[in-house]
Amino acid sequence: MNRREELTVFVSDHCFNCKESVVIAEEIKQKYPQIDVNIFNVDRVRPEVDIFAVPTYALNGEIIFLGNPTEQEIENLLCRKMQGAVNG
């Protein structure tokens, strides 16, 4: 059984750039329905992982970006990860 990829975007109410993070997360959710995308507000619930900056992007629990990636950066990384999952 293949495990689904899980992208978690950590945001905060006081973070100016986090509004863009929510938009990016929604775009990923639409473009990659095979990836579970979660938006986690650290002001409302304490995360189980150590987050020292927002926005932070984590794929399967591994931090992949601090700050918002460009569309090209996130797509390249997701394609590589998904390709590896298929081949590996």
N, CA and C of each residue as an Amber inpcrd file, in Angstrom:
protein
   264
   0.8530000  -1.1850000   0.0000000   0.0000000   0.0000000   0.0000000
   0.8930000   1.2400000   0.0000000   0.6740000   2.1290000  -0.9310000
   1.4630000   3.3470000  -1.0220000   0.9360000   4.3920000  -0.0550000
   1.8680000   5.0410000   0.6150000   1.5130000   6.1140000   1.5260000
   1.3630000   7.4050000   0.7290000   0.3370000   8.1710000   1.0510000
   0.1400000   9.4640000   0.3840000   1.1510000  10.4660000   0.9260000
   1.5870000  11.3460000   0.0420000   2.4520000  12.4430000   0.4610000
   1.6010000  13.4230000   1.2760000   2.2070000  14.0260000   2.2920000
   1.4950000  14.9920000   3.1190000   2.3040000  16.2780000   3.2190000
   1.7320000  17.3640000   2.7400000   2.3520000  18.6760000   2.8210000
   1.6490000  19.4700000   3.9090000   2.4210000  19.9410000   4.8770000
   1.8800000  20.7720000   5.9450000   2.5050000  22.1530000   5.8250000
   1.6530000  23.1620000   5.8270000   2.1070000  24.5470000   5.7640000
   1.7870000  25.1820000   7.1170000   2.8360000  25.5700000   7.8470000
   2.6780000  26.1840000   9.1560000   2.6010000  27.6990000   8.9870000
   1.5270000  28.2820000   9.5170000   1.2850000  29.7150000   9.3950000
   0.9540000  30.2930000  10.7750000   0.8260000  31.6070000  10.8080000
   0.4860000  32.3080000  12.0390000  -0.4040000  33.5020000  11.6900000
  -1.2480000  33.8900000  12.6260000  -2.1390000  35.0290000  12.4020000
  -1.3660000  36.3330000  12.2120000  -0.2300000  36.4770000  12.8680000
   0.5230000  37.7330000  12.8220000   1.5450000  37.7960000  11.6800000
   1.5840000  36.7810000  10.8490000   2.5730000  36.6790000   9.7690000
   2.0330000  37.3070000   8.4880000   2.7260000  38.3230000   8.0030000
   2.3050000  39.0100000   6.7850000   2.3440000  38.0820000   5.5650000
   3.4040000  37.2870000   5.4190000   3.5710000  36.4050000   4.2570000
   2.7020000  35.1560000   4.2950000   2.0730000  34.8870000   5.4210000
   1.3030000  33.6530000   5.5470000   0.0100000  33.6810000   4.7290000
  -0.4830000  34.8470000   4.4000000  -1.6690000  34.9080000   3.5310000
  -1.3340000  34.3040000   2.1720000  -0.1380000  34.6070000   1.6760000
   0.3100000  34.0140000   0.4140000   0.5030000  32.5020000   0.5750000
   0.9460000  32.0700000   1.7340000   1.1420000  30.6440000   1.9940000
  -0.1550000  29.8650000   1.8560000  -1.2330000  30.4500000   2.3420000
  -2.5410000  29.8010000   2.2470000  -2.9470000  29.6850000   0.7780000
  -2.7020000  30.7200000  -0.0050000  -3.0080000  30.6850000  -1.4360000
  -2.1770000  29.6020000  -2.1230000  -0.8780000  29.5370000  -1.8090000
   0.0040000  28.5210000  -2.3890000  -0.4910000  27.1200000  -2.0240000
  -0.8580000  26.9280000  -0.7670000  -1.3450000  25.6150000  -0.3130000
  -2.6080000  25.2150000  -1.0690000  -3.5150000  26.1560000  -1.2630000
  -4.7500000  25.8600000  -1.9900000  -4.4590000  25.5140000  -3.4490000
  -3.5050000  26.2080000  -4.0540000  -3.1250000  25.9030000  -5.4370000
  -2.5350000  24.5010000  -5.5440000  -1.7030000  24.1330000  -4.5790000
  -1.1110000  22.7910000  -4.5770000  -2.2050000  21.7480000  -4.4120000
  -3.1440000  22.0270000  -3.5220000  -4.2610000  21.0980000  -3.2850000
  -5.0370000  20.8490000  -4.5710000  -5.2400000  21.8970000  -5.3630000
  -5.9730000  21.7680000  -6.6240000  -5.1440000  21.0530000  -7.6890000
  -3.8790000  21.3810000  -7.7650000  -3.0160000  20.8630000  -8.8220000
  -2.5530000  19.4310000  -8.5530000  -2.4110000  19.0800000  -7.2790000
  -1.9090000  17.7550000  -6.8920000  -2.8910000  17.0920000  -5.9240000
  -4.0190000  16.5940000  -6.4260000  -5.0200000  16.0010000  -5.5230000
  -4.5170000  14.7500000  -4.7960000  -3.4270000  14.1650000  -5.2730000
  -2.8720000  12.9770000  -4.6270000  -2.0310000  13.3280000  -3.3930000
  -1.8380000  14.6260000  -3.1290000  -1.0960000  15.0750000  -1.9550000
  -2.0740000  15.6310000  -0.9330000  -1.9740000  15.1550000   0.2980000
  -2.7810000  15.7170000   1.3760000  -2.1300000  17.0270000   1.8070000
  -2.8570000  18.1230000   1.7110000  -2.3350000  19.4440000   2.0610000
  -3.0520000  19.9330000   3.3070000  -2.2710000  20.3010000   4.3200000
  -2.8240000  20.7940000   5.5730000  -2.2300000  22.1570000   5.8950000
  -3.0740000  23.0680000   6.3280000  -2.6240000  24.3730000   6.8010000
  -2.7530000  24.3400000   8.3240000  -1.6450000  24.6170000   8.9990000
  -1.5820000  24.4820000  10.4550000  -1.2460000  25.8480000  11.0500000
  -2.1850000  26.4270000  11.7920000  -1.9650000  27.7270000  12.4070000
  -1.3450000  27.5240000  13.7950000  -0.0880000  27.9330000  13.9460000
   0.6440000  27.7110000  15.1980000   0.1520000  28.6020000  16.3330000
  -0.6460000  29.6250000  16.0170000  -1.2210000  30.4670000  17.0680000
  -2.4030000  29.7880000  17.7570000  -2.9900000  28.8370000  17.0760000
  -4.2000000  28.1880000  17.6060000  -3.9240000  26.8420000  18.2590000
  -2.9500000  26.1160000  17.7310000  -2.5950000  24.8010000  18.2760000
  -1.0800000  24.6700000  18.2280000  -0.5020000  24.1900000  19.2910000
   0.9470000  23.9960000  19.3300000   1.3190000  22.8040000  18.4440000
   2.2410000  23.0060000  17.4930000   2.6240000  21.8950000  16.6110000
   3.4570000  20.8500000  17.3480000   3.4270000  19.6300000  16.8530000
   4.2010000  18.5400000  17.4400000   5.6640000  18.6010000  17.0420000
   5.9790000  19.3870000  16.0310000   7.3620000  19.5490000  15.5840000
   7.8280000  20.9520000  15.9470000   9.1470000  21.1360000  16.0400000
   9.6900000  22.4500000  16.3650000   9.6550000  23.3580000  15.1430000
   8.8700000  24.3930000  15.2260000   8.7610000  25.3910000  14.1610000
   9.2770000  26.6960000  14.7510000  10.2910000  27.2720000  14.1180000
  10.8560000  28.5040000  14.6540000  10.6280000  29.7020000  13.7480000
   9.9580000  29.4940000  12.6330000   9.6290000  30.5840000  11.7240000
   8.3880000  30.2050000  10.9330000   7.6370000  31.2020000  10.5420000
   6.4890000  30.9800000   9.6660000   6.5920000  31.9400000   8.5010000
   6.1630000  31.5290000   7.3500000   5.6480000  30.2040000   7.0220000
   6.7610000  29.1640000   6.9130000   6.4130000  27.9430000   7.2530000
   7.2850000  26.7910000   7.0950000   6.4990000  25.7120000   6.3650000
   7.1510000  25.0850000   5.4030000   6.5420000  24.0080000   4.6220000
   7.2450000  22.7080000   4.9840000   6.4520000  21.6770000   5.2760000
   7.0110000  20.3610000   5.5970000   6.3320000  19.3020000   4.7320000
   7.1390000  18.4160000   4.1760000   6.6140000  17.3070000   3.3870000
   6.9020000  16.0280000   4.1430000   5.8370000  15.3380000   4.5240000
   5.9550000  14.1010000   5.3040000   6.7780000  14.3230000   6.5680000
   6.5830000  15.4820000   7.2100000   7.2600000  15.7840000   8.4640000
   8.6580000  16.3680000   8.3200000   9.1770000  16.4570000   7.1070000
  10.5090000  17.0000000   6.8610000  10.3800000  18.4280000   6.3390000
  11.0450000  19.3710000   6.9960000  10.9690000  20.7640000   6.5620000
  11.6330000  20.8970000   5.1990000  10.8980000  21.4850000   4.2550000
  11.4190000  21.6440000   2.8980000  11.6080000  23.1020000   2.5060000
  10.8660000  24.0160000   3.1410000  11.0210000  25.4400000   2.8570000
  10.7460000  26.2570000   4.1120000  11.5880000  27.2410000   4.3540000
  11.3100000  28.2990000   5.3280000  10.9810000  29.5290000   4.4900000
   9.8030000  30.0570000   4.6560000   9.3550000  31.1290000   3.7790000
   8.6450000  30.5430000   2.5790000   8.0420000  31.3970000   1.8020000
   7.2700000  30.9340000   0.6500000   8.1800000  30.5980000  -0.5250000
   8.0310000  29.3970000  -1.0610000   8.7880000  29.0540000  -2.2620000
   8.1270000  29.6710000  -3.4860000   8.8860000  29.7480000  -4.5640000
   8.2590000  30.1420000  -5.8260000   7.4450000  28.9550000  -6.3240000
   6.5630000  29.2280000  -7.2570000   5.7660000  28.1450000  -7.8430000
   6.6700000  27.0820000  -8.4620000   7.7160000  27.5230000  -9.1410000
   8.6490000  26.5960000  -9.7870000   9.3880000  25.7380000  -8.7560000
   9.8240000  26.3500000  -7.6480000  10.5410000  25.6120000  -6.6070000
   9.6790000  24.5030000  -6.0040000   8.4450000  24.8330000  -5.6570000
   7.5810000  23.8340000  -5.0160000   7.1870000  22.7470000  -6.0040000
   6.9250000  23.1190000  -7.2450000   6.5600000  22.1130000  -8.2410000
   7.7370000  21.1820000  -8.5450000   8.9320000  21.7200000  -8.6660000
  10.1090000  20.8780000  -8.9080000  10.3050000  19.8760000  -7.7750000
  10.1980000  20.3510000  -6.5470000  10.3930000  19.4650000  -5.4000000
   9.3050000  18.3940000  -5.3320000   8.0610000  18.7860000  -5.5100000
   6.9650000  17.8150000  -5.4360000   7.0720000  16.7810000  -6.5530000
   7.4310000  17.2190000  -7.7430000   7.5950000  16.2710000  -8.8580000
   8.7140000  15.2810000  -8.5730000   9.8280000  15.7660000  -8.0330000
  10.9500000  14.8680000  -7.6910000  10.5330000  13.8630000  -6.6200000
   9.8680000  14.3440000  -5.5920000   9.4270000  13.4530000  -4.5020000
   8.4490000  12.4130000  -5.0100000   7.5020000  12.8400000  -5.8480000
   6.4990000  11.9090000  -6.3450000   7.1360000  10.9220000  -7.3210000
   8.0770000  11.3730000  -8.1260000   8.7930000  10.4820000  -9.0420000
   9.5680000   9.4360000  -8.2410000  10.2100000   9.8770000  -7.1660000
  10.9480000   8.9520000  -6.3150000  10.0400000   7.9300000  -5.6620000
   8.8420000   8.3570000  -5.2830000   7.8800000   7.4360000  -4.6740000
   7.4270000   6.3650000  -5.6490000   7.3060000   6.7570000  -6.9180000
   6.8990000   5.8020000  -7.9590000   8.0230000   4.8280000  -8.2610000
   9.2490000   5.3420000  -8.3400000  10.3960000   4.4970000  -8.6780000
  10.9630000   3.7500000  -7.4930000  10.7710000   4.2810000  -6.2950000
  11.4600000   3.7200000  -5.1510000  10.6800000   2.7550000  -4.3910000
